[in-house]
Amino acid sequence: MGHFKKGVNRRRFIEKVSLGTLGIGLSYKALSASSISQSTIPETSSIGKDIRNEFMLQSGLSYFNTGSLGPLPRIVCDKILQHMQLLELDPVSNYWGPLGNQANDVRKQLANYINASTEEIILTRNTTEGMNLIASGLSLRAGDEVITSTDEHYGGQAGWEFLEKYKGIKIKRVEFPRKNLTTDQVIEFIKEQITPRTRVCSLMDVSTTTGMRMPFSQLAEITKPKGILLICDGAQSAGMLTVDVKRMGVDAFATSGHKWMLGPKETGFLYLSKDIQDQVKSIQLESGYKAYNHNTGTRNVANILGLGEAIKAQQSWGGITEIEKHNLTLANHLREQLRNIQGLQLISPDEKNLQSGITSVLVKNKDVKEIYQELKQKNIIIKKLGKRDILRFSTHIFNTREETDRLIEQLTKSVK
C-alpha cells in the first residue's frame, strides 16, 4: 500500500474502512434507529438449533476450554464494534450521555441474572479484581483466619495471600478427596477448619480443577450464625449454571464475563450483599457503585454493553435454565465415556448435586502435555494442568454430542 498524504486523505481512509465496513452513520440518533437496535439472532432461536453457527470459532475446531476463555458470539462482537464507533463519533456527548446511561443499565441486567438488586452490583474487569476488592476492603487483622481449598484458582487467592504476607492473617486450605466425594463430606471438611478466629470462608462455586460445585446453601447455614463471611469465586459458574445468590446465601459473588458468560474480555462484576457493604471499605467504592464514578474513572463502555448483549444472546437461546441443562447433559455423557478409558482416573464428583459443566481426569501413565498437543493437532482444544497431571474439559452451549464422541475417540488413541 502506498504512503498516505498527510491530513484529510488518511482520515477519509480510516472513516471508509471503520465506519463504512460496519455500516455506521454520522449520528447516534440515526444509528439507534437502525443497526444498533437490531439483533441477528432470531427471537425464536432455541437450544435445539445449531448454536455453533452463532460463534466465530474456526471451521472444524472443537473447543472444550471455556473454563479458560469463552468464545464471543458473533452478534456480541458486532455490537461491541458498533458501540465503539458510536462513542468515537462524539466521545464526550456519547460517553456521558446515551452510551454511559446504557452501561449503567447493564448493572440491572446482571442483578436480574443472579437474583440480586442493582444496588448490590459493582462492575469489574474480571473475577480477580472483584476478589481483590473484597480482600483489600475488609479489616482483617493478624491471626484472623480465612478458610479456602487447595483447588482454588490463584486469582481468587491472591488477595488473601497478600493479607497473609503483609498483615499476618492465616489461610487454612481444605483438601477434598478425589473419589466418592459427597455433599456431607464437603461440609464436614470445612466445619473441621472453623475456629473462633475464622472470619472468612472463600471458595469457588465450581472448582477450576475438578468441576465440583460447592454446596453453598448448606454451608451458609453454618457460617451465618457464626458471623463468618461467605465469599464465592464464581468465575466458573456464571453462564454455565443458574446462579441465585440469595438462595446460595453468599455475602459476595465475583465473576468474569469472558468465560461461560461468553462476554468480552476484561469484563466482570461483583455482587456485594447490602448486609456487608459497610464492612468492605475500598477507594473504588467510595463514590458509589455506578458504571462511572469519580473513584473508578473512565471505563470501557463498549465492553460493558457487550456483556449485556451476551446476556441477551443467552436469553434468545432459551435462557440459563436451558443452557445449564445442555451443559450438564453433555458433561454427563462425557463423564460416562471417560470411565472406560484405561490410564485415566475421573476426579470430578459423581454426586449429582456436586456436578457441573467441567469434567476432569487424572492422567496416570503419560505426559499431559503430549496428550494436549496431540489433541490440538486434531483441532480439539482442552485444558491441561501440567503440574497436577490433570486434563480438564468444558462443555458449553456451542458444543455437541458428536464433538464429545470425537474427543473421546481421539483421547483414547492418545492415552495408549
C-alpha positions in Angstrom: 0.0 0.0 0.0 1.3 3.4 -0.9 2.0 6.2 1.5 -0.9 8.4 2.7 -0.9 12.0 2.2 -1.0 13.9 5.4 -4.2 15.1 7.0 -7.6 14.5 5.3 -6.7 11.7 2.9 -5.6 9.4 5.8 -8.6 10.4 7.8 -11.0 9.6 5.0 -9.4 6.2 4.5 -9.9 5.4 8.2 -13.5 6.5 8.1 -14.2 4.5 5.0 -12.7 1.3 6.4 -14.0 1.5 10.0 -17.4 3.3 9.6 -18.2 2.0 6.2 -17.4 -1.6 7.0 -19.9 -1.6 9.9 -22.5 0.5 8.1 -22.3 3.2 10.7 -23.7 6.6 10.0 -22.9 10.0 11.4 -25.1 10.4 14.4 -26.1 8.4 17.5 -29.8 9.1 16.7 -29.6 7.6 13.3 -27.7 4.6 14.5 -30.0 4.0 17.4 -32.9 3.7 14.9 -31.1 1.3 12.7 -28.4 -1.3 13.1 -27.7 -0.8 16.8 -31.3 -1.7 17.8 -31.5 -4.9 15.7 -30.2 -8.3 16.5 -29.3 -11.0 14.0 -30.3 -13.7 16.5 -33.9 -14.7 15.7 -36.4 -14.4 18.6 -37.5 -17.9 18.0 -34.0 -19.5 18.2 -33.9 -22.3 20.7 -31.5 -24.6 22.5 -32.1 -27.4 19.9 -30.8 -25.4 16.9 -27.2 -25.2 15.8 -25.9 -22.6 18.2 -22.5 -23.2 16.9 -23.3 -21.0 13.9 -23.7 -18.0 16.2 -20.0 -18.1 17.0 -16.8 -17.2 15.1 -14.9 -20.4 16.0 -12.9 -21.6 13.1 -14.4 -24.4 11.0 -13.6 -27.9 12.3 -12.4 -26.7 15.7 -13.8 -28.5 18.7 -13.4 -26.1 21.6 -13.6 -27.6 25.1 -11.8 -24.8 27.1 -14.5 -22.3 28.0 -13.2 -22.7 31.6 -10.2 -20.6 30.4 -11.7 -18.3 27.8 -15.1 -18.4 26.2 -15.6 -17.6 22.5 -17.6 -14.4 21.7 -20.9 -14.8 19.8 -20.8 -13.0 16.5 -23.7 -10.7 17.4 -21.9 -9.6 20.6 -18.7 -8.8 18.7 -20.7 -6.8 16.2 -22.5 -4.9 18.9 -19.2 -4.1 20.7 -17.7 -2.7 17.4 -20.9 -0.6 16.8 -20.8 0.8 20.3 -17.1 1.7 19.9 -17.8 3.5 16.7 -20.7 5.4 18.2 -18.5 6.5 21.1 -15.8 7.9 18.8 -18.3 9.9 16.7 -18.7 12.3 19.7 -16.8 10.9 22.6 -17.9 13.2 25.4 -21.5 13.5 24.5 -22.0 9.8 24.0 -19.9 8.6 27.0 -21.7 10.9 29.5 -24.9 10.5 27.5 -26.7 7.6 25.9 -23.9 5.1 26.0 -22.9 5.8 29.6 -26.5 5.5 30.7 -26.9 2.2 28.9 -23.7 0.9 30.5 -25.1 1.7 34.0 -28.3 -0.2 32.9 -26.2 -3.3 32.5 -25.9 -3.5 36.3 -29.7 -4.1 36.4 -29.3 -6.9 33.8 -26.6 -8.5 35.9 -28.6 -8.2 39.1 -31.6 -10.0 37.5 -29.2 -12.6 36.2 -28.1 -13.7 39.7 -31.2 -12.6 41.7 -29.7 -9.6 43.3 -30.6 -5.9 43.4 -28.9 -3.3 41.2 -27.6 -1.6 44.3 -25.6 -4.7 45.1 -23.8 -4.9 41.7 -20.3 -3.5 41.0 -18.8 -3.6 37.5 -15.2 -5.0 37.4 -12.7 -6.1 34.8 -12.6 -9.8 35.9 -13.1 -12.2 38.9 -9.6 -11.4 40.3 -10.4 -7.7 40.6 -13.6 -8.5 42.4 -12.0 -10.9 44.8 -9.1 -8.5 45.4 -11.6 -5.7 46.1 -13.2 -7.7 48.9 -9.9 -8.9 50.5 -8.4 -5.4 50.4 -11.6 -3.8 51.7 -12.1 -6.0 54.8 -10.5 -5.0 58.1 -8.8 -8.3 58.8 -6.1 -8.5 61.5 -3.1 -10.7 62.3 -4.3 -14.1 63.4 -7.7 -13.8 61.7 -8.4 -17.0 59.7 -9.6 -17.4 56.1 -10.8 -20.9 55.1 -10.4 -21.9 51.4 -9.3 -25.0 49.5 -6.3 -26.5 47.7 -8.3 -26.4 44.4 -8.8 -22.6 44.2 -7.7 -20.5 41.3 -4.8 -18.2 42.1 -6.9 -15.2 41.0 -9.3 -15.9 43.9 -6.5 -16.5 46.3 -4.2 -13.5 45.5 -5.9 -11.1 47.9 -5.9 -13.5 50.8 -2.2 -14.4 50.2 -1.4 -10.7 50.1 -3.0 -10.2 53.5 -1.2 -13.3 54.8 2.1 -11.9 53.7 1.7 -8.3 54.9 -0.9 -8.4 57.7 -0.4 -11.8 59.2 -3.8 -13.4 58.6 -3.8 -17.2 58.4 -5.1 -19.1 55.4 -6.4 -22.6 56.1 -6.8 -24.8 52.9 -9.1 -27.8 52.8 -8.1 -30.7 50.6 -11.1 -32.6 49.2 -10.7 -36.3 48.3 -10.8 -37.1 44.5 -13.1 -40.1 44.8 -16.5 -40.8 46.2 -16.9 -37.2 47.5 -20.4 -36.3 48.9 -22.0 -33.1 50.0 -21.9 -34.1 53.6 -18.2 -34.7 53.4 -17.6 -31.3 51.8 -19.5 -29.6 54.6 -17.7 -31.7 57.3 -14.3 -31.0 55.9 -15.0 -27.2 56.1 -16.6 -27.4 59.5 -13.5 -29.1 60.9 -11.4 -26.0 60.0 -13.7 -23.4 61.7 -12.3 -21.9 64.9 -13.2 -18.8 67.0 -10.7 -16.9 64.8 -12.4 -17.8 61.5 -13.5 -14.6 59.8 -14.0 -15.6 56.1 -14.8 -18.7 54.1 -13.7 -18.1 50.5 -14.4 -20.9 47.9 -15.2 -21.4 44.2 -18.7 -22.0 43.2 -17.4 -24.5 40.6 -13.8 -25.8 41.1 -11.5 -24.8 38.3 -9.6 -28.1 38.9 -12.3 -30.8 39.3 -15.5 -29.1 38.4 -17.0 -29.8 41.8 -19.9 -27.4 42.7 -19.7 -26.1 46.2 -22.9 -26.6 48.3 -23.1 -23.0 49.3 -26.6 -23.0 50.7 -25.8 -25.7 53.2 -22.5 -24.0 54.0 -24.3 -20.7 54.7 -26.3 -22.4 57.4 -23.1 -22.9 59.3 -21.3 -19.6 58.5 -24.0 -17.1 59.0 -24.8 -17.9 62.7 -21.1 -17.6 63.4 -20.7 -14.3 61.6 -18.3 -15.8 59.1 -18.3 -14.0 55.7 -19.1 -16.4 52.9 -17.3 -15.3 49.7 -17.9 -17.0 46.4 -15.4 -17.1 43.5 -17.9 -17.6 40.7 -15.6 -17.5 37.7 -16.6 -20.9 36.6 -20.4 -20.9 37.3 -22.0 -17.7 35.9 -23.1 -18.6 32.3 -22.7 -22.3 32.9 -25.3 -22.9 35.6 -28.2 -21.0 37.2 -26.8 -18.6 39.9 -29.1 -17.4 42.6 -27.0 -15.6 45.3 -29.9 -15.2 47.7 -30.6 -19.0 47.6 -26.9 -19.7 47.9 -26.7 -17.4 51.0 -23.3 -15.9 49.9 -22.2 -12.5 51.1 -20.3 -11.8 47.9 -20.0 -13.3 44.5 -17.3 -12.3 42.0 -17.2 -13.5 38.4 -15.9 -12.7 34.9 -17.7 -12.0 31.6 -15.0 -13.7 29.5 -15.6 -17.4 30.4 -19.0 -19.1 30.5 -21.0 -15.8 30.1 -19.5 -15.6 26.6 -18.9 -11.9 27.0 -16.0 -9.5 26.2 -12.6 -10.0 27.7 -11.8 -7.7 30.6 -15.4 -7.6 31.9 -16.9 -8.9 35.1 -18.9 -8.0 38.1 -19.1 -8.3 41.9 -22.2 -8.9 44.0 -21.8 -7.4 47.4 -24.7 -8.0 49.7 -26.3 -5.0 51.4 -25.7 -6.8 54.7 -21.9 -6.5 54.4 -21.4 -3.4 52.3 -20.4 -1.3 55.3 -17.7 -3.9 56.1 -15.9 -3.5 52.7 -14.0 -0.2 52.6 -12.4 0.4 49.3 -11.3 3.5 47.4 -13.0 2.2 44.3 -16.4 2.0 46.1 -16.2 5.3 48.0 -18.2 7.3 45.5 -20.8 4.7 44.6 -21.4 1.6 42.5 -22.4 3.1 39.2 -20.6 2.2 36.0 -18.7 5.5 36.1 -17.8 7.3 39.3 -15.0 9.6 40.5 -13.1 6.7 42.1 -13.2 4.3 39.2 -12.5 6.8 36.4 -13.3 6.2 32.7 -14.5 2.7 31.8 -14.7 0.7 28.5 -18.4 1.3 27.9 -18.4 -0.7 24.6 -17.2 -3.8 26.5 -19.7 -3.3 29.3 -22.5 -3.0 26.8 -21.2 -6.1 25.2 -21.6 -8.0 28.4 -25.3 -7.0 28.4 -25.5 -8.2 24.8 -24.1 -11.6 25.8 -26.9 -12.0 28.4 -29.5 -11.1 25.7 -27.9 -13.8 23.4 -28.3 -16.4 26.2 -31.9 -15.4 26.6 -32.5 -15.9 22.9 -31.1 -19.5 23.2 -33.7 -20.4 25.8 -32.1 -18.8 28.9 -29.7 -20.0 31.5 -32.0 -22.9 32.6 -31.9 -24.5 29.2 -28.2 -23.7 28.8 -27.5 -25.4 32.2 -29.5 -28.5 31.1 -27.5 -28.7 27.9 -24.1 -28.3 29.6 -24.8 -30.9 32.3 -26.2 -33.4 29.7 -23.1 -33.2 27.7 -20.9 -33.3 30.8 -22.6 -36.5 32.0 -22.2 -38.1 28.6 -18.6 -37.2 28.6 -18.1 -38.4 32.1 -19.5 -41.9 31.4 -17.3 -42.3 28.3 -14.2 -41.2 30.2 -14.7 -44.0 32.8 -14.0 -46.6 30.0 -10.5 -45.2 29.1 -7.7 -47.0 30.7 -5.0 -44.7 32.0 -7.4 -42.0 33.1 -9.0 -41.5 36.5 -12.1 -39.4 36.7 -11.7 -36.9 39.5 -15.0 -34.9 39.0 -17.7 -35.8 41.6 -20.3 -38.5 40.9 -22.9 -37.0 43.2 -25.4 -35.1 41.1 -25.6 -32.0 43.4 -21.8 -31.5 43.1 -21.6 -31.8 39.3 -21.1 -29.0 36.7 -20.1 -28.5 33.1 -16.5 -29.1 33.9 -15.1 -32.6 33.8 -11.6 -33.5 34.8 -9.4 -36.6 34.7 -6.0 -37.5 36.3 -3.6 -39.0 33.7 -1.6 -41.9 35.1 1.0 -43.1 32.6 1.5 -40.3 30.0 2.6 -36.7 30.0 -0.5 -34.5 29.8 1.4 -32.1 27.6 1.8 -34.8 24.9 -1.9 -35.6 25.0 -2.8 -31.9 24.9 -0.6 -31.4 21.8 -1.9 -34.5 20.0 -5.5 -33.3 20.5 -4.6 -29.8 19.4 -3.2 -31.2 16.2 -6.6 -32.8 15.6 -8.3 -29.4 16.2 -9.6 -30.3 19.7 -8.8 -27.7 22.3 -8.9 -28.7 26.0 -7.1 -27.5 29.2 -4.0 -29.1 30.7 -3.0 -28.7 34.3 0.5 -30.0 33.8 1.7 -29.6 37.4 -1.1 -31.8 38.6 -1.3 -34.3 35.6 -4.9 -33.3 35.0 -6.8 -32.7 31.8 -10.0 -30.6 32.0 -12.9 -30.5 29.6 -15.5 -27.7 29.5 -18.9 -28.4 27.7 -20.9 -25.4 26.8 -23.9 -24.4 24.7 -22.0 -24.5 21.4 -20.6 -28.0 22.0 -22.4 -31.0 20.6 -22.6 -34.7 21.4 -20.9 -35.5 18.2 -17.9 -33.4 19.2 -17.7 -35.1 22.6 -17.7 -38.5 20.9 -14.9 -37.3 18.6 -13.0 -36.1 21.7 -13.3 -39.5 23.4 -12.1 -41.3 20.2 -9.0 -39.1 19.9 -8.3 -39.2 23.6 -8.5 -43.0 23.7 -5.8 -43.1 21.0 -3.6 -40.6 22.7 -3.6 -42.2 26.1 -2.5 -45.6 24.7 
